[in-house]
Amino acid sequence: MLKNPKHKPNSALSEKEGVSDAEILNQKSADTIKKKRQQQRSIQNLIEGIKKGDVASLSQGITLIESTNPEHAKSAQDLISSCLSDSSSLRIGVTGVPGVGKSTFIEALGLYLIKENKKVAVLAVDPSSTVSKGSILGDKTRMEELVKSEDAFIRPSPSGNSLGGVARKTRESIILCEAAGYDTIIIETVGVGQSETAVHSMVDFFLLLKLAGAGDELQGIKRGIIEMADAIVINKADGDNLKAAKSAKLEFQRALHLYPAKASGWTPKTTLCSALKHEGISEIWDMIQNYIKETKASGYFKGHRHEQNKFWLLQTIEERLKSDFFDTPKIKEALKEQLDKIEKGETTPFVAAEYLLQLQK
């Protein structure tokens, strides 16, 4: 007797006819679980790509940590934690007034370092409009030669409303760049001001670019700037401007003698360069190398990194508290009411602030 080919033997795993799968999960829950699993896989792929030096993965990683979407926060934290390492990279901060030639200088320095078999990452912070919130992000255009190199990575980021124009997630971007194998990280800021404190808290060497004859010599002699800077470089020291540049160098050198030695034991140096003509760049790099050698020998380099980590901790707590405060639904609603009262003259900013803070308790 022939057996029915469609007949299947009974099995403990088989279901009785007419009984459907148990609907333990609704479709929304299933989609949520599926989405989380996909995110976990994508984050792991991103981590692997960054550690292999893949530029696309690095760019995606920085975009993720810069995201203000609350849903991305956990993934960004996982990414940062996985990329933390005892990197031997060198972090250099470059600041100066707009027009001093920061981008040209960084490109000249970057090209020189690449010839010295270095891998260079540039984190350039572009000023954002307070009206449209937009940013030109034109640093890649200004560094057209450096951007072509396979050993260079340039990431312009909008400054947003962060202190002094330092991008909100620049510190985390440094960690990703180091994990990707870049041994020299250069951070360019939008200009001189409060941003100096923020930049100084995340770099090993802080370089101040100046111009001769621009009317900012007095600004350069101010105590705060001198205390921050490890070197003062007079840029555009060429052609008809060379004589003025040499004169400005002498002025800054005299000013430096008025201040006590820095905590690092290093006396800030002054030097000349022409970034456009690539002159003086090798001397500046030699100076930076001497600084690193001296501070590592004294133990200051390592101690400074530890102090920076403490500063980052406090800054992260402040950012998180601020974010959590303004994202609270009842605060959002009450804030609108208080702003309306201030506009009508029914309350003062100080009373309104105290009221909102009491709501959070």
One Martini backbone bead per residue (centre of mass of N, CA, C, O) as a GRO file, in nm:
protein
  361
    1MET     BB    1   0.095   0.038   0.024
    2LEU     BB    2   0.065   0.359  -0.038
    3LYS     BB    3   0.191   0.651   0.068
    4ASN     BB    4   0.125   0.958   0.162
    5PRO     BB    5   0.327   1.223   0.079
    6LYS     BB    6   0.169   1.438   0.272
    7HIS     BB    7   0.232   1.268   0.504
    8LYS     BB    8   0.302   1.330   0.850
    9PRO     BB    9   0.451   1.259   1.117
   10ASN     BB   10   0.425   1.260   1.429
   11SER     BB   11   0.509   1.531   1.659
   12ALA     BB   12   0.605   1.714   1.929
   13LEU     BB   13   0.650   1.975   1.728
   14SER     BB   14   0.376   1.955   1.631
   15GLU     BB   15   0.072   2.076   1.530
   16LYS     BB   16  -0.243   2.109   1.552
   17GLU     BB   17  -0.506   2.132   1.377
   18GLY     BB   18  -0.609   2.476   1.408
   19VAL     BB   19  -0.347   2.576   1.560
   20SER     BB   20  -0.202   2.858   1.647
   21ASP     BB   21   0.011   3.077   1.723
   22ALA     BB   22   0.118   3.229   1.992
   23GLU     BB   23   0.026   3.562   2.104
   24ILE     BB   24   0.258   3.701   2.293
   25LEU     BB   25   0.324   3.919   2.074
   26ASN     BB   26   0.309   4.206   1.944
   27GLN     BB   27   0.406   4.388   1.676
   28LYS     BB   28   0.543   4.624   1.828
   29SER     BB   29   0.735   4.451   2.001
   30ALA     BB   30   0.875   4.303   1.769
   31ASP     BB   31   0.988   4.560   1.632
   32THR     BB   32   1.157   4.658   1.874
   33ILE     BB   33   1.342   4.411   1.899
   34LYS     BB   34   1.449   4.419   1.609
   35LYS     BB   35   1.571   4.705   1.624
   36LYS     BB   36   1.772   4.651   1.858
   37ARG     BB   37   1.932   4.427   1.713
   38GLN     BB   38   2.021   4.603   1.474
   39GLN     BB   39   2.173   4.817   1.644
   40GLN     BB   40   2.380   4.626   1.772
   41ARG     BB   41   2.505   4.535   1.506
   42SER     BB   42   2.582   4.818   1.397
   43ILE     BB   43   2.767   4.900   1.631
   44GLN     BB   44   2.968   4.669   1.599
   45ASN     BB   45   3.048   4.743   1.310
   46LEU     BB   46   3.147   5.026   1.382
   47ILE     BB   47   3.372   4.946   1.575
   48GLU     BB   48   3.530   4.769   1.376
   49GLY     BB   49   3.575   4.992   1.163
   50ILE     BB   50   3.730   5.195   1.339
   51LYS     BB   51   3.965   4.992   1.427
   52LYS     BB   52   4.043   4.968   1.105
   53GLY     BB   53   4.019   5.273   0.977
   54ASP     BB   54   3.739   5.352   0.880
   55VAL     BB   55   3.610   5.643   0.765
   56ALA     BB   56   3.304   5.592   0.751
   57SER     BB   57   3.276   5.490   1.043
   58LEU     BB   58   3.386   5.742   1.181
   59SER     BB   59   3.173   5.938   1.073
   60GLN     BB   60   2.928   5.787   1.188
   61GLY     BB   61   3.016   5.799   1.483
   62ILE     BB   62   3.017   6.110   1.512
   63THR     BB   63   2.723   6.149   1.431
   64LEU     BB   64   2.607   5.991   1.670
   65ILE     BB   65   2.737   6.169   1.909
   66GLU     BB   66   2.598   6.443   1.789
   67SER     BB   67   2.334   6.355   1.850
   68THR     BB   68   2.003   6.468   1.989
   69ASN     BB   69   1.883   6.194   1.998
   70PRO     BB   70   1.776   5.999   2.257
   71GLU     BB   71   1.798   5.716   2.103
   72HIS     BB   72   2.130   5.751   2.066
   73ALA     BB   73   2.269   5.753   2.347
   74LYS     BB   74   2.332   5.453   2.405
   75SER     BB   75   2.498   5.396   2.150
   76ALA     BB   76   2.713   5.614   2.207
   77GLN     BB   77   2.814   5.494   2.475
   78ASP     BB   78   2.903   5.220   2.360
   79LEU     BB   79   3.106   5.333   2.160
   80ILE     BB   80   3.294   5.481   2.355
   81SER     BB   81   3.363   5.241   2.545
   82SER     BB   82   3.490   5.062   2.305
   83CYS     BB   83   3.717   5.307   2.228
   84LEU     BB   84   3.872   5.296   2.469
   85SER     BB   85   4.221   5.400   2.527
   86ASP     BB   86   4.580   5.389   2.552
   87SER     BB   87   4.677   5.645   2.398
   88SER     BB   88   4.969   5.794   2.210
   89SER     BB   89   4.860   6.048   2.136
   90LEU     BB   90   4.844   6.384   1.997
   91ARG     BB   91   4.716   6.692   2.130
   92ILE     BB   92   4.619   6.983   1.935
   93GLY     BB   93   4.574   7.327   1.983
   94VAL     BB   94   4.409   7.581   1.770
   95THR     BB   95   4.428   7.937   1.789
   96GLY     BB   96   4.249   8.241   1.683
   97VAL     BB   97   4.171   8.481   1.502
   98PRO     BB   98   3.997   8.569   1.253
   99GLY     BB   99   4.234   8.547   0.977
  100VAL     BB  100   4.514   8.409   1.078
  101GLY     BB  101   4.535   8.099   0.948
  102LYS     BB  102   4.448   7.816   1.062
  103SER     BB  103   4.391   7.628   0.818
  104THR     BB  104   4.663   7.670   0.676
  105PHE     BB  105   4.837   7.573   0.910
  106ILE     BB  106   4.716   7.288   0.945
  107GLU     BB  107   4.783   7.191   0.663
  108ALA     BB  108   5.089   7.226   0.679
  109LEU     BB  109   5.127   7.044   0.928
  110GLY     BB  110   4.988   6.789   0.819
  111LEU     BB  111   5.173   6.742   0.571
  112TYR     BB  112   5.431   6.716   0.735
  113LEU     BB  113   5.342   6.471   0.915
  114ILE     BB  114   5.293   6.271   0.683
  115LYS     BB  115   5.595   6.270   0.598
  116GLU     BB  116   5.642   6.151   0.909
  117ASN     BB  117   5.430   5.910   0.939
  118LYS     BB  118   5.151   6.035   1.002
  119LYS     BB  119   4.825   6.049   1.156
  120VAL     BB  120   4.565   6.288   1.074
  121ALA     BB  121   4.335   6.472   1.280
  122VAL     BB  122   4.064   6.707   1.213
  123LEU     BB  123   3.889   6.925   1.443
  124ALA     BB  124   3.656   7.145   1.314
  125VAL     BB  125   3.513   7.449   1.428
  126ASP     BB  126   3.214   7.595   1.336
  127PRO     BB  127   3.031   7.863   1.314
  128SER     BB  128   2.714   7.943   1.424
  129SER     BB  129   2.408   8.052   1.374
  130THR     BB  130   2.177   8.232   1.576
  131VAL     BB  131   1.942   8.216   1.365
  132SER     BB  132   1.966   7.936   1.175
  133LYS     BB  133   2.196   7.725   1.293
  134GLY     BB  134   2.402   7.733   1.082
  135SER     BB  135   2.682   7.590   0.875
  136ILE     BB  136   2.938   7.583   0.648
  137LEU     BB  137   3.181   7.383   0.662
  138GLY     BB  138   3.482   7.486   0.506
  139ASP     BB  139   3.753   7.327   0.577
  140LYS     BB  140   3.786   7.134   0.333
  141THR     BB  141   3.827   7.365   0.130
  142ARG     BB  142   4.083   7.497   0.277
  143MET     BB  143   4.203   7.174   0.279
  144GLU     BB  144   4.257   7.048  -0.020
  145GLU     BB  145   4.524   6.878   0.025
  146LEU     BB  146   4.476   6.718   0.289
  147VAL     BB  147   4.205   6.569   0.204
  148LYS     BB  148   4.359   6.371  -0.007
  149SER     BB  149   4.470   6.215   0.218
  150GLU     BB  150   4.478   5.894   0.368
  151ASP     BB  151   4.619   6.020   0.652
  152ALA     BB  152   4.354   6.200   0.660
  153PHE     BB  153   4.114   6.367   0.888
  154ILE     BB  154   3.820   6.571   0.830
  155ARG     BB  155   3.607   6.740   1.083
  156PRO     BB  156   3.339   6.931   1.059
  157SER     BB  157   3.172   7.131   1.315
  158PRO     BB  158   2.926   7.265   1.479
  159SER     BB  159   2.906   7.473   1.758
  160GLY     BB  160   2.659   7.601   1.836
  161ASN     BB  161   2.588   7.664   2.199
  162SER     BB  162   2.863   7.632   2.291
  163LEU     BB  163   3.141   7.707   2.449
  164GLY     BB  164   3.312   7.915   2.239
  165GLY     BB  165   3.267   7.695   1.989
  166VAL     BB  166   3.274   7.416   2.109
  167ALA     BB  167   3.200   7.123   2.043
  168ARG     BB  168   3.004   6.910   2.226
  169LYS     BB  169   3.175   6.629   2.101
  170THR     BB  170   3.489   6.649   2.081
  171ARG     BB  171   3.596   6.451   2.296
  172GLU     BB  172   3.469   6.195   2.165
  173SER     BB  173   3.607   6.226   1.887
  174ILE     BB  174   3.892   6.173   1.985
  175ILE     BB  175   3.849   5.877   2.067
  176LEU     BB  176   3.777   5.774   1.782
  177CYS     BB  177   4.037   5.862   1.638
  178GLU     BB  178   4.228   5.690   1.813
  179ALA     BB  179   4.092   5.414   1.744
  180ALA     BB  180   4.164   5.465   1.422
  181GLY     BB  181   4.494   5.558   1.438
  182TYR     BB  182   4.534   5.853   1.524
  183ASP     BB  183   4.833   6.028   1.644
  184THR     BB  184   4.714   6.320   1.544
  185ILE     BB  185   4.530   6.579   1.709
  186ILE     BB  186   4.348   6.853   1.568
  187ILE     BB  187   4.218   7.158   1.715
  188GLU     BB  188   3.985   7.386   1.588
  189THR     BB  189   3.886   7.708   1.647
  190VAL     BB  190   3.699   8.008   1.609
  191GLY     BB  191   3.857   8.153   1.859
  192VAL     BB  192   3.905   8.395   2.088
  193GLY     BB  193   3.825   8.301   2.435
  194GLN     BB  194   3.638   8.078   2.610
  195SER     BB  195   3.746   7.832   2.436
  196GLU     BB  196   4.023   7.792   2.564
  197THR     BB  197   3.938   7.627   2.812
  198ALA     BB  198   3.814   7.390   2.655
  199VAL     BB  199   4.064   7.316   2.486
  200HIS     BB  200   4.272   7.283   2.719
  201SER     BB  201   4.100   7.025   2.835
  202MET     BB  202   4.189   6.839   2.545
  203VAL     BB  203   4.504   6.903   2.541
  204ASP     BB  204   4.865   6.907   2.529
  205PHE     BB  205   4.886   7.144   2.308
  206PHE     BB  206   4.888   7.508   2.299
  207LEU     BB  207   4.817   7.718   2.013
  208LEU     BB  208   4.894   8.058   1.922
  209LEU     BB  209   4.775   8.269   1.678
  210LYS     BB  210   4.928   8.549   1.509
  211LEU     BB  211   4.932   8.897   1.414
  212ALA     BB  212   5.081   9.151   1.249
  213GLY     BB  213   4.923   9.460   1.263
  214ALA     BB  214   4.610   9.392   1.393
  215GLY     BB  215   4.573   9.507   1.702
  216ASP     BB  216   4.641   9.227   1.908
  217GLU     BB  217   4.886   9.249   2.104
  218LEU     BB  218   4.748   9.305   2.376
  219GLN     BB  219   4.590   9.041   2.387
  220GLY     BB  220   4.855   8.863   2.404
  221ILE     BB  221   4.938   8.987   2.698
  222LYS     BB  222   4.731   8.862   2.839
  223ARG     BB  223   4.725   8.645   3.094
  224GLY     BB  224   4.532   8.416   3.002
  225ILE     BB  225   4.670   8.346   2.731
  226ILE     BB  226   4.953   8.284   2.836
  227GLU     BB  227   4.866   8.055   3.034
  228MET     BB  228   4.761   7.871   2.799
  229ALA     BB  229   5.001   7.898   2.622
  230ASP     BB  230   5.284   7.717   2.467
  231ALA     BB  231   5.252   7.896   2.198
  232ILE     BB  232   5.365   8.163   1.976
  233VAL     BB  233   5.247   8.233   1.643
  234ILE     BB  234   5.361   8.417   1.370
  235ASN     BB  235   5.186   8.476   1.101
  236LYS     BB  236   5.266   8.588   0.790
  237ALA     BB  237   5.598   8.577   0.762
  238ASP     BB  238   5.604   8.772   0.480
  239GLY     BB  239   5.736   8.988   0.297
  240ASP     BB  240   5.620   9.293   0.410
  241ASN     BB  241   5.554   9.143   0.703
  242LEU     BB  242   5.826   9.049   0.834
  243LYS     BB  243   5.910   9.292   1.010
  244ALA     BB  244   5.652   9.298   1.189
  245ALA     BB  245   5.681   9.006   1.293
  246LYS     BB  246   5.950   9.043   1.443
  247SER     BB  247   5.846   9.262   1.634
  248ALA     BB  248   5.617   9.091   1.765
  249LYS     BB  249   5.799   8.873   1.882
  250LEU     BB  250   5.950   9.058   2.083
  251GLU     BB  251   5.705   9.148   2.246
  252PHE     BB  252   5.624   8.862   2.345
  253GLN     BB  253   5.890   8.786   2.479
  254ARG     BB  254   5.880   9.010   2.692
  255ALA     BB  255   5.607   8.928   2.819
  256LEU     BB  256   5.689   8.638   2.918
  257HIS     BB  257   5.890   8.747   3.152
  258LEU     BB  258   5.642   8.845   3.348
  259TYR     BB  259   5.598   8.540   3.397
  260PRO     BB  260   5.559   8.265   3.542
  261ALA     BB  261   5.588   7.953   3.549
  262LYS     BB  262   5.449   7.685   3.455
  263ALA     BB  263   5.333   7.384   3.571
  264SER     BB  264   5.515   7.232   3.350
  265GLY     BB  265   5.794   7.417   3.317
  266TRP     BB  266   5.710   7.579   3.066
  267THR     BB  267   5.814   7.814   2.829
  268PRO     BB  268   5.681   8.007   2.620
  269LYS     BB  269   5.701   8.031   2.276
  270THR     BB  270   5.835   8.216   1.999
  271THR     BB  271   5.734   8.235   1.646
  272LEU     BB  272   5.769   8.189   1.298
  273CYS     BB  273   5.542   8.192   1.003
  274SER     BB  274   5.444   8.047   0.671
  275ALA     BB  275   5.185   7.867   0.573
  276LEU     BB  276   5.170   7.926   0.269
  277LYS     BB  277   5.503   7.851   0.241
  278HIS     BB  278   5.600   7.639   0.459
  279GLU     BB  279   5.732   7.816   0.693
  280GLY     BB  280   5.837   7.693   1.015
  281ILE     BB  281   5.709   7.406   1.070
  282SER     BB  282   5.945   7.227   1.171
  283GLU     BB  283   6.010   7.404   1.421
  284ILE     BB  284   5.737   7.365   1.559
  285TRP     BB  285   5.754   7.056   1.587
  286ASP     BB  286   6.011   7.052   1.757
  287MET     BB  287   5.887   7.207   1.993
  288ILE     BB  288   5.665   7.002   2.060
  289GLN     BB  289   5.856   6.766   2.115
  290ASN     BB  290   6.002   6.898   2.353
  291TYR     BB  291   5.758   6.927   2.532
  292ILE     BB  292   5.685   6.627   2.553
  293LYS     BB  293   5.952   6.531   2.667
  294GLU     BB  294   5.954   6.705   2.927
  295THR     BB  295   5.664   6.627   3.045
  296LYS     BB  296   5.718   6.322   3.061
  297ALA     BB  297   5.969   6.332   3.248
  298SER     BB  298   5.804   6.493   3.486
  299GLY     BB  299   5.480   6.388   3.468
  300TYR     BB  300   5.275   6.603   3.353
  301PHE     BB  301   5.134   6.469   3.116
  302LYS     BB  302   4.977   6.252   3.277
  303GLY     BB  303   4.847   6.445   3.488
  304HIS     BB  304   4.690   6.617   3.281
  305ARG     BB  305   4.509   6.390   3.176
  306HIS     BB  306   4.371   6.334   3.448
  307GLU     BB  307   4.249   6.619   3.481
  308GLN     BB  308   4.081   6.608   3.224
  309ASN     BB  309   3.897   6.372   3.307
  310LYS     BB  310   3.767   6.526   3.543
  311PHE     BB  311   3.653   6.756   3.374
  312TRP     BB  312   3.476   6.578   3.192
  313LEU     BB  313   3.296   6.471   3.410
  314LEU     BB  314   3.169   6.744   3.496
  315GLN     BB  315   3.067   6.824   3.213
  316THR     BB  316   2.880   6.579   3.171
  317ILE     BB  317   2.695   6.631   3.409
  318GLU     BB  318   2.599   6.911   3.323
  319GLU     BB  319   2.476   6.826   3.050
  320ARG     BB  320   2.278   6.614   3.162
  321LEU     BB  321   2.118   6.797   3.354
  322LYS     BB  322   2.027   6.997   3.140
  323SER     BB  323   1.883   6.796   2.955
  324ASP     BB  324   1.685   6.673   3.162
  325PHE     BB  325   1.544   6.933   3.241
  326PHE     BB  326   1.436   7.024   2.944
  327ASP     BB  327   1.295   6.724   2.892
  328THR     BB  328   1.083   6.779   3.092
  329PRO     BB  329   0.752   6.814   3.055
  330LYS     BB  330   0.684   7.016   3.295
  331ILE     BB  331   0.906   7.216   3.217
  332LYS     BB  332   0.817   7.289   2.934
  333GLU     BB  333   0.544   7.408   3.021
  334ALA     BB  334   0.646   7.609   3.242
  335LEU     BB  335   0.839   7.772   3.060
  336LYS     BB  336   0.626   7.902   2.881
  337GLU     BB  337   0.482   8.052   3.110
  338GLN     BB  338   0.729   8.217   3.215
  339LEU     BB  339   0.795   8.361   2.948
  340ASP     BB  340   0.522   8.504   2.933
  341LYS     BB  341   0.548   8.661   3.203
  342ILE     BB  342   0.803   8.817   3.130
  343GLU     BB  343   0.680   8.966   2.884
  344LYS     BB  344   0.443   9.096   3.084
  345GLY     BB  345   0.582   9.159   3.375
  346GLU     BB  346   0.501   8.928   3.613
  347THR     BB  347   0.813   8.857   3.617
  348THR     BB  348   1.128   8.730   3.684
  349PRO     BB  349   1.399   8.548   3.598
  350PHE     BB  350   1.467   8.458   3.893
  351VAL     BB  351   1.189   8.358   3.983
  352ALA     BB  352   1.145   8.160   3.749
  353ALA     BB  353   1.392   7.982   3.800
  354GLU     BB  354   1.316   7.892   4.088
  355TYR     BB  355   1.048   7.759   4.011
  356LEU     BB  356   1.168   7.545   3.814
  357LEU     BB  357   1.365   7.412   4.014
  358GLN     BB  358   1.141   7.320   4.218
  359LEU     BB  359   0.994   7.124   4.019
  360GLN     BB  360   1.238   6.909   4.003
  361LYS     BB  361   1.217   6.801   4.315
   0.00000   0.00000   0.00000
